[in-house]
Amino acid sequence: MKAVWEKVFEYASMPVHGSLSRKLRKGIRVQINEGKIYSEATLFLGEEYVRISEEEGQGEAINTYVDWNKVESVRTYSEQEEAGRKRK
């Protein structure tokens, strides 16, 4: 399943120039295993883990590490396009 989760994360993010990290695309939020929803995080897709980096409050950096083998679900959230919202 790792390959599937990698594709989901790649869809939801874009490469950060000059690094192996990926920044979430504008308007995209990600949730892993029904946990916290990340909206302005940077992802690092390692061989054995995913690192989610985010900033909180007064410049505090928070890194969360998730073992690929422990990823059971990934949910993405995005705004629905205007044309798709109102169907008649």
C-alpha positions in Angstrom: 0.0 0.0 0.0 2.9 2.4 0.4 2.9 3.1 -3.3 -0.7 4.1 -3.2 -0.3 6.4 -0.2 2.7 8.0 -1.9 0.6 8.8 -4.9 -2.1 10.4 -2.7 0.5 12.5 -0.9 2.0 13.5 -4.3 -1.4 14.6 -5.6 -2.0 16.7 -2.5 1.4 18.4 -2.5 4.1 19.9 -4.7 7.9 19.7 -4.5 9.7 22.3 -2.4 12.5 23.6 -4.7 16.0 22.4 -3.7 14.7 19.7 -1.2 13.1 16.3 -1.0 10.1 17.8 0.9 6.7 18.6 -0.5 4.4 21.5 0.5 0.6 20.9 0.6 -1.1 22.6 -2.3 -3.1 25.7 -1.6 -6.6 24.7 -0.5 -5.7 21.1 0.2 -5.8 19.5 3.7 -4.7 16.0 4.6 -5.7 13.7 7.4 -3.9 10.4 8.2 -5.7 7.6 10.0 -8.7 9.8 11.0 -6.3 11.9 13.1 -5.3 15.6 12.9 -6.1 17.5 9.8 -3.0 19.3 8.4 -3.6 22.4 6.3 -0.3 24.1 5.9 2.2 21.3 6.4 5.3 20.2 4.6 5.7 16.5 3.9 8.8 14.3 3.6 8.1 10.9 2.1 11.0 8.8 3.4 11.6 5.1 2.7 10.2 3.9 6.1 8.2 6.9 7.3 6.3 10.1 6.5 7.4 13.3 8.3 4.8 16.0 8.6 6.3 19.4 9.5 4.3 22.4 10.6 4.7 25.7 12.5 2.6 26.7 15.4 2.2 29.9 17.3 5.4 31.8 17.8 7.7 30.0 15.4 7.5 26.6 17.1 8.3 23.8 14.7 6.4 20.5 15.1 7.4 17.3 13.3 5.2 14.2 13.3 6.5 10.9 12.1 4.3 8.1 10.8 5.5 4.6 9.9 4.4 3.7 6.4 3.2 0.4 7.8 0.9 2.2 10.2 -0.9 4.3 7.5 -4.3 2.8 7.2 -6.1 5.7 5.6 -5.4 9.1 4.0 -8.2 11.6 3.5 -7.8 14.8 1.4 -10.0 17.8 1.7 -10.4 20.5 -1.0 -12.9 23.1 -2.1 -15.3 21.8 -4.6 -15.3 23.6 -7.9 -18.2 26.1 -8.4 -19.6 24.3 -11.4 -19.8 21.0 -9.5 -21.6 22.6 -6.4 -24.9 23.4 -8.0 -26.2 20.8 -10.4 -29.7 21.3 -11.8 
